[in-house]
């Protein structure tokens, strides 16, 4: 929550500058909770699946490349959208 609140505030402010629509404060809190819960789930998953994944470096490489590829596609698609 402490990390998600400023991240979502900055993201919503950047979006509102281009669109002219101001989101409510509830949107920031919902976003902060969402980002915080994803970080917690990622930490829990890493804690319990980390030792298993450490014995499979090929699988880890494939997952990392896939995540980076999907993130790159998302950045490219979102950079082409004009609101």
N, C-alpha and C positions, 0 to 999 in steps of 0.2 A: 504494500500500500504506500509506503514512504517513497518508493521509486516510481510507482505507477502514476501517482497523482501529478507530479511535475511533468512526466512524459505525456500524459494525456492532456494536461492543460496546454502545453506547448503545441501538441498536434491539433487540438480543437481551435486554438487561437490562429494557427496558420491556416486552417481550413476556413475559418470564419472571415479572415482577411480577403480571401479570394472570392468567397461566395456572398459576403455581406450579411450572413445569417449568424446570429449569436446563439450558441447552444446554452441550455440551462445548466446550472451548477450540478444538478443531479447526473447529467451525462458525464461530467468529470469524475464524480465519485463512483459511478458504475464502471467506467473505464479503468479507474485506478484499482478497484476490486478485481476486475477481470485480469489485468496485467499482473497484479500481485498473486492471484490464485494460480495463474499459469506458471509464474516463477516458482511458486511452492511445489506445484505438481512436477515441474521439471527437476527440482532438487530432490524430491522424494524418489522419482523414477531413476535419476542418476545414482542415488545412494544404493538402491536395491538392484538395479540392472547393470551398474558400472562394473562390478567384478566379473559378471558373465560376459559383458561386451569387451572387456579387456583381453579376453582370450580369443577374440575374433576380430583382428585388426582390419581384415578385408571388408567385413560387414560395416564396421565403423566408417571406413573410407567411403563406401557406397552411400551410407546415410548422410554423411557430411556433404558430399557432392550433390546429392539429391536436394537437400535443404537449401544449399547455396543456389542451385539452379532454380528452384521454385521462388526463392527470394528475389533473384535477378529478374525473373519473368514478372513478378509482382511489381518491382520497381519500374520496369520498362512500361508495363501496362498503365500503372498509376501516373507515370510522368507524361503519358500521351493524353490523359483525360483532362479536358478543360471544363471547369465548372462555370 
